[in-house]
Amino acid sequence: MRAIVNGKILFAEQVIENKALLFEEQIKGIVDVNEVPEGCEVIDAKGNYVAPGFIDIHIHGYDTKDTMDGTTEAIRTIAQGIAKNGVTSFLPTTMTMSKEEIATALEAARTVKAEGSEGAQVLGVHMEGPYINEAFKGAQNGKYIQAPNNEAIEFVKNYQDIVKLITIAPEVEGAKAFIEEISHSTDIALSMGHTKATYEQAMEGIEAGITHTTHLFNAMTPLHHRNPGVVGAALASEKVSCEMICDTIHINKGLFPLVIKAKAPDKFVLVTDCMCAGGCKDGQYALGGQAVLVKDGSARLEDGTLAGSILRLNEALRNIVQNTECPIEKAIEFATINPAKTIRVDGFKGTLDTGKDADIILFDESINVKYTINKGITIYENN
């Protein structure tokens, strides 16, 4: 048994002080300090916040490695790197590349999920494409875009044990049948993104089974008062959650409060969309086989197109707290229980409720991570 004392516990939209958090592999409960069992290993939080571990459901790479490297080494390197940012579980995210390359990446993630890693836990994979619209491909490689046909359905079903989330353009030919079949016959969540859909087409996709929106505002039809587009549908529908890359580069910080008002408390999700340059210095990198220049906090293709980010999830949360009136005890849910709900793992992830996995982080007032615990095991410490 281990116990965390002298911390500000973020639980049920409250800040709880003068209590202890007990855990082994799972959370055992929040108790009075004098109820900590004898012989229990005690961790002194030193006045820092004690929170559930972050969950990143959209991240391509970190520390020079990318999911599309297709190796277990790459997945494990990403897992160890992001633990420093408070991430305790994640979805390594694929790009629109050949079916063979995607399959290789899925196999690598499947292996790491089964064997575990010394860093954050692999919960599954986010397939960002290849079933997207070339008109809004963004940094995806257009020559590898595939139709969401029967062959695609069969491919996805073969990997339904590892795929947790798929980004798809709901307006492309075959998408509706794909969305209906996958949403009804698997536990995979479907997200609309890289899409030229009209408001009406987006709503049809939602009715067919879409429950999420990939990097809201980016690579989709914008909000217009006569043509609300995908953005309008995402904000208007209570059936879909919305993820955002809150680095103040992809989205103006002035929009943060607006989207929170529309989608909070449980339909707003923070992601990084981080590429392999995360945690590294500026320079030349690659994403999905395309050259990317990282400079001054942004990652761009040679033509200037934004190519993912180098954002860290603790930074995204900091940006929300600093640029909105949302207090930390509520904002924490955007990086914990909300992503867990999106990919349907909230039964054992995302909060400090008794019985859930002991995924715990400690961070200071500026959301600098001091300690990361995954299923009861310390995977990062910076005291």
C-alpha positions as CSV (number, residue, x, y, z in Angstrom):
1,M,0.0,0.0,0.0
2,R,1.2,3.6,-0.8
3,A,-0.2,6.9,0.4
4,I,0.1,10.4,-0.9
5,V,-0.2,13.1,1.9
6,N,0.1,16.8,2.1
7,G,-1.4,17.4,-1.3
8,K,-4.4,19.2,-2.8
9,I,-6.5,16.3,-4.2
10,L,-8.5,17.1,-7.3
11,F,-11.6,15.0,-7.0
12,A,-15.3,15.4,-8.1
13,E,-14.7,19.0,-9.1
14,Q,-13.3,19.8,-5.7
15,V,-10.0,20.6,-4.1
16,I,-9.6,18.3,-1.1
17,E,-6.9,19.1,1.5
18,N,-5.8,17.5,4.7
19,K,-6.5,14.0,3.4
20,A,-4.5,11.1,2.1
21,L,-4.9,9.2,-1.1
22,L,-4.4,5.4,-0.7
23,F,-3.5,3.2,-3.6
24,E,-1.9,0.0,-4.8
25,E,-2.5,-1.0,-8.5
26,Q,-5.9,0.5,-8.0
27,I,-7.2,3.5,-6.0
28,K,-8.1,2.3,-2.5
29,G,-9.7,5.6,-1.3
30,I,-9.3,9.1,0.1
31,V,-9.0,9.0,3.9
32,D,-8.1,11.1,6.9
33,V,-4.4,11.3,7.4
34,N,-4.6,9.4,10.7
35,E,-6.2,6.5,8.8
36,V,-3.1,5.8,6.8
37,P,-2.1,2.2,7.6
38,E,1.1,1.4,9.5
39,G,3.9,0.4,7.2
40,C,2.4,2.2,4.3
41,E,4.9,3.9,1.9
42,V,4.2,7.6,2.2
43,I,4.7,10.1,-0.6
44,D,4.8,13.8,0.5
45,A,3.1,15.9,-2.1
46,K,4.7,19.0,-0.6
47,G,1.5,21.1,-1.2
48,N,1.2,20.2,-4.9
49,Y,-1.9,19.1,-6.6
50,V,-2.8,15.4,-6.7
51,A,-4.8,14.5,-9.8
52,P,-5.7,11.6,-12.1
53,G,-3.1,11.0,-14.9
54,F,-3.6,12.7,-18.2
55,I,-4.9,10.8,-21.2
56,D,-3.8,11.8,-24.7
57,I,-6.1,10.3,-27.4
58,H,-4.3,12.1,-30.3
59,I,-0.5,12.0,-30.3
60,H,1.7,10.9,-33.2
61,G,5.1,11.0,-31.6
62,Y,7.7,12.3,-29.1
63,D,11.4,12.4,-28.6
64,T,12.2,11.9,-32.3
65,K,10.0,8.8,-32.6
66,D,6.7,8.5,-34.5
67,T,3.9,5.9,-34.4
68,M,4.4,5.4,-38.1
69,D,7.9,4.2,-37.5
70,G,6.1,1.0,-37.0
71,T,8.3,-0.3,-34.2
72,T,7.8,-1.2,-30.6
73,E,10.9,0.8,-29.7
74,A,9.2,4.0,-31.1
75,I,6.0,3.4,-29.1
76,R,7.9,2.7,-25.9
77,T,10.1,5.9,-26.5
78,I,6.9,8.0,-26.9
79,A,5.4,6.3,-23.8
80,Q,8.4,7.2,-21.6
81,G,8.8,10.7,-22.9
82,I,5.2,11.8,-22.3
83,A,5.2,10.4,-18.8
84,K,7.3,13.5,-17.9
85,N,4.3,15.6,-19.0
86,G,1.9,13.8,-16.7
87,V,0.5,11.5,-19.4
88,T,-0.3,8.0,-17.9
89,S,-2.1,6.5,-20.9
90,F,-2.5,7.4,-24.6
91,L,-3.5,6.4,-28.1
92,P,-0.5,6.4,-30.4
93,T,-1.9,7.9,-33.6
94,T,-1.4,6.8,-37.2
95,M,-1.3,8.9,-40.3
96,T,-2.7,8.5,-43.8
97,M,-0.1,6.2,-45.3
98,S,-0.3,2.9,-47.1
99,K,-2.4,0.1,-45.6
100,E,0.7,-2.0,-45.1
101,E,2.4,0.8,-43.1
102,I,-0.7,1.4,-41.0
103,A,-0.9,-2.3,-40.3
104,T,2.7,-2.4,-39.2
105,A,2.1,0.5,-36.8
106,L,-1.0,-1.2,-35.4
107,E,0.9,-4.5,-34.8
108,A,3.7,-2.6,-32.9
109,A,1.1,-0.8,-30.7
110,R,-0.7,-4.1,-30.1
111,T,2.5,-5.7,-28.9
112,V,3.3,-2.8,-26.5
113,K,-0.2,-2.8,-25.2
114,A,0.0,-6.5,-24.4
115,E,3.6,-6.3,-22.9
116,G,3.4,-2.9,-21.3
117,S,6.1,-0.2,-21.1
118,E,8.1,1.7,-18.6
119,G,6.1,4.8,-19.4
120,A,2.5,5.7,-20.2
121,Q,0.1,2.9,-20.9
122,V,-1.0,2.2,-24.5
123,L,-4.8,2.0,-24.4
124,G,-5.1,1.4,-28.1
125,V,-4.6,3.3,-31.4
126,H,-6.2,6.4,-32.9
127,M,-6.3,5.9,-36.7
128,E,-6.3,9.5,-38.1
129,G,-7.4,8.5,-41.7
130,P,-6.9,7.2,-44.2
131,Y,-10.6,7.6,-44.8
132,I,-10.6,11.4,-45.2
133,N,-11.3,14.1,-47.8
134,E,-8.3,15.3,-49.8
135,A,-9.6,18.8,-49.9
136,F,-9.0,19.1,-46.1
137,K,-6.1,16.7,-45.8
138,G,-3.9,19.2,-43.9
139,A,-0.6,17.5,-43.3
140,Q,-1.8,14.1,-44.3
141,N,-0.4,12.6,-47.5
142,G,-3.2,12.8,-50.2
143,K,-1.8,9.9,-52.3
144,Y,-2.6,7.4,-49.5
145,I,-6.2,8.4,-48.9
146,Q,-8.5,5.3,-49.1
147,A,-12.2,4.8,-49.5
148,P,-14.1,3.6,-46.5
149,N,-15.5,0.6,-48.4
150,N,-16.1,-3.0,-47.4
151,E,-12.4,-3.8,-47.6
152,A,-11.8,-1.0,-45.2
153,I,-14.4,-2.3,-42.8
154,E,-12.8,-5.7,-42.9
155,F,-9.4,-4.2,-42.3
156,V,-10.6,-2.3,-39.2
157,K,-12.5,-5.2,-37.8
158,N,-9.3,-7.3,-37.9
159,Y,-7.7,-4.7,-35.6
160,Q,-10.7,-3.9,-33.4
161,D,-8.8,-5.1,-30.4
162,I,-6.3,-2.3,-30.7
163,V,-8.1,0.5,-32.6
164,K,-10.0,2.7,-30.2
165,L,-10.7,5.8,-32.4
166,I,-10.9,6.5,-36.1
167,T,-11.0,9.9,-37.8
168,I,-13.1,9.9,-40.9
169,A,-14.7,12.4,-43.3
170,P,-18.4,11.6,-43.1
171,E,-19.2,13.0,-46.5
172,V,-17.0,10.8,-48.6
173,E,-18.4,8.0,-50.6
174,G,-19.0,4.9,-48.5
175,A,-18.6,6.8,-45.2
176,K,-22.1,6.4,-43.9
177,A,-22.2,2.7,-44.3
178,F,-18.7,2.4,-42.7
179,I,-19.8,4.6,-39.8
180,E,-23.0,2.6,-39.2
181,E,-21.2,-0.8,-39.4
182,I,-18.2,0.1,-37.2
183,S,-20.3,1.9,-34.6
184,H,-22.8,-0.9,-34.3
185,S,-20.6,-3.9,-34.5
186,T,-17.4,-2.8,-32.6
187,D,-16.5,-0.7,-29.6
188,I,-14.4,1.7,-31.7
189,A,-15.3,5.4,-31.4
190,L,-15.6,7.4,-34.6
191,S,-14.6,11.0,-35.1
192,M,-15.2,13.5,-37.9
193,G,-12.1,15.3,-39.1
194,H,-10.1,16.2,-42.3
195,T,-13.6,16.8,-43.8
196,K,-15.3,19.0,-46.3
197,A,-18.8,18.1,-45.0
198,T,-21.6,20.6,-44.9
199,Y,-23.5,21.1,-41.6
200,E,-26.1,18.8,-42.9
201,Q,-23.6,16.1,-43.9
202,A,-21.9,16.4,-40.5
203,M,-25.2,16.0,-38.7
204,E,-26.0,12.9,-40.8
205,G,-22.6,11.5,-39.8
206,I,-23.5,12.1,-36.2
207,E,-26.8,10.3,-36.5
208,A,-25.0,7.4,-38.2
209,G,-22.7,7.0,-35.2
210,I,-20.0,9.7,-35.0
211,T,-19.4,10.7,-31.4
212,H,-16.2,12.9,-31.5
213,T,-14.6,15.7,-33.5
214,T,-10.9,15.7,-34.4
215,H,-8.9,18.9,-33.7
216,L,-11.9,21.2,-33.8
217,F,-11.6,24.1,-36.3
218,N,-8.6,22.6,-38.0
219,A,-9.0,20.7,-41.3
220,M,-12.7,21.1,-41.5
221,T,-15.4,23.4,-42.9
222,P,-15.6,26.5,-40.7
223,L,-18.5,28.1,-38.9
224,H,-20.4,30.6,-41.0
225,H,-23.8,32.1,-40.1
226,R,-25.4,30.7,-43.3
227,N,-23.2,27.6,-43.7
228,P,-22.4,26.4,-40.2
229,G,-20.1,23.6,-41.5
230,V,-18.6,20.9,-39.4
231,V,-17.6,23.3,-36.7
232,G,-21.2,24.4,-36.3
233,A,-22.4,20.8,-36.1
234,A,-19.8,19.9,-33.6
235,L,-20.7,22.8,-31.3
236,A,-24.4,22.4,-31.7
237,S,-24.7,18.6,-31.2
238,E,-24.9,17.2,-27.7
239,K,-23.9,13.8,-29.1
240,V,-20.3,14.7,-30.0
241,S,-17.3,15.6,-28.0
242,C,-14.7,18.0,-29.3
243,E,-10.9,17.8,-29.0
244,M,-8.8,21.0,-29.4
245,I,-5.0,21.6,-29.7
246,C,-4.8,24.4,-27.2
247,D,-1.3,25.6,-28.0
248,T,-2.5,29.2,-29.0
249,I,-1.1,28.5,-32.5
250,H,-3.7,26.2,-33.9
251,I,-6.5,28.1,-32.2
252,N,-6.7,31.7,-30.9
253,K,-6.9,31.6,-27.1
254,G,-9.9,33.9,-27.3
255,L,-11.9,31.0,-28.5
256,F,-11.1,28.8,-25.5
257,P,-13.9,30.1,-23.3
258,L,-16.5,30.0,-26.1
259,V,-15.9,26.3,-26.8
260,I,-15.8,25.4,-23.1
261,K,-19.2,27.0,-22.6
262,A,-20.5,25.0,-25.6
263,K,-19.0,21.6,-24.7
264,A,-18.2,21.5,-21.0
265,P,-18.4,19.9,-18.6
266,D,-18.0,16.5,-20.3
267,K,-17.7,17.0,-24.1
268,F,-14.4,19.1,-24.2
269,V,-11.1,17.2,-24.6
270,L,-7.6,18.4,-24.6
271,V,-5.1,16.7,-27.0
272,T,-1.6,17.5,-28.2
273,D,-1.5,16.1,-31.8
274,C,2.2,16.1,-31.0
275,M,4.6,14.9,-33.6
276,C,8.1,13.3,-33.2
277,A,9.7,16.7,-32.4
278,G,7.9,16.9,-29.1
279,G,10.5,17.3,-26.3
280,C,13.2,18.1,-28.9
281,K,14.9,21.3,-30.1
282,D,13.9,23.2,-33.3
283,G,15.0,21.6,-36.6
284,Q,14.0,19.4,-39.5
285,Y,11.8,16.4,-38.7
286,A,9.2,14.2,-40.5
287,L,5.5,13.4,-40.2
288,G,3.8,10.8,-42.3
289,G,6.8,10.7,-44.6
290,Q,6.7,14.4,-45.2
291,A,9.4,16.9,-44.2
292,V,8.4,19.2,-41.2
293,L,10.2,22.3,-40.0
294,V,9.9,22.9,-36.3
295,K,10.6,26.5,-35.3
296,D,9.3,28.9,-32.6
297,G,6.8,26.5,-31.1
298,S,5.1,25.4,-34.4
299,A,5.6,22.5,-36.7
300,R,4.9,23.1,-40.4
301,L,5.3,21.4,-43.8
302,E,7.4,23.1,-46.4
303,D,4.3,24.9,-47.8
304,G,3.5,26.3,-44.4
305,T,0.7,23.9,-43.5
306,L,0.6,23.2,-39.7
307,A,1.8,19.6,-39.2
308,G,0.7,18.5,-35.8
309,S,2.3,20.3,-32.8
310,I,5.0,20.0,-30.2
311,L,2.5,20.7,-27.5
312,R,2.7,18.9,-24.1
313,L,-0.6,18.0,-22.4
314,N,0.3,19.8,-19.2
315,E,1.0,22.9,-21.3
316,A,-2.4,22.6,-22.9
317,L,-4.1,22.5,-19.5
318,R,-2.0,25.5,-18.3
319,N,-3.2,27.4,-21.4
320,I,-6.8,26.7,-20.5
321,V,-6.5,27.8,-16.9
322,Q,-4.5,30.9,-17.8
323,N,-6.9,32.0,-20.6
324,T,-10.3,31.2,-19.2
325,E,-12.2,31.4,-16.0
326,C,-12.3,27.7,-15.6
327,P,-10.7,26.6,-12.3
328,I,-8.2,23.8,-12.2
329,E,-10.7,21.4,-10.3
330,K,-13.0,21.6,-13.4
331,A,-10.4,22.0,-16.1
332,I,-8.6,18.8,-15.0
333,E,-11.5,16.8,-16.5
334,F,-10.6,18.0,-20.0
335,A,-7.4,16.0,-19.9
336,T,-8.6,13.0,-17.8
337,I,-12.2,11.8,-17.5
338,N,-13.4,13.4,-20.7
339,P,-10.9,11.7,-23.0
340,A,-11.6,8.5,-21.1
341,K,-15.3,8.8,-21.9
342,T,-14.5,9.5,-25.5
343,I,-12.8,6.2,-26.0
344,R,-15.0,4.3,-23.5
345,V,-12.4,3.5,-20.8
346,D,-14.0,5.7,-18.1
347,G,-14.9,2.6,-16.1
348,F,-11.3,2.2,-15.0
349,K,-9.5,5.4,-16.0
350,G,-9.9,9.2,-15.6
351,T,-10.7,9.9,-12.0
352,L,-9.4,9.1,-8.5
353,D,-12.5,7.0,-7.6
354,T,-12.0,3.9,-5.5
355,G,-11.4,0.8,-7.7
356,K,-10.0,2.7,-10.7
357,D,-6.5,2.3,-12.0
358,A,-4.0,4.2,-9.8
359,D,-2.9,6.6,-12.5
360,I,-1.9,9.6,-10.5
361,I,0.1,12.8,-11.1
362,L,1.4,15.6,-8.9
363,F,1.9,19.1,-10.3
364,D,2.5,22.6,-9.0
365,E,0.4,25.7,-9.4
366,S,1.9,26.3,-12.9
367,I,1.1,22.6,-13.8
368,N,4.7,21.6,-13.9
369,V,4.6,17.8,-13.4
370,K,6.6,16.5,-10.3
371,Y,5.5,12.9,-10.1
372,T,3.7,10.4,-12.5
373,I,2.3,7.1,-11.4
374,N,0.8,4.5,-13.7
375,K,-1.2,1.7,-12.2
376,G,0.5,2.2,-8.9
377,I,4.1,2.3,-10.2
378,T,6.1,5.5,-10.4
379,I,7.2,6.2,-14.0
380,Y,8.5,9.7,-13.5
381,E,9.8,11.7,-10.6
382,N,11.2,15.3,-10.5
383,N,11.3,16.4,-6.9
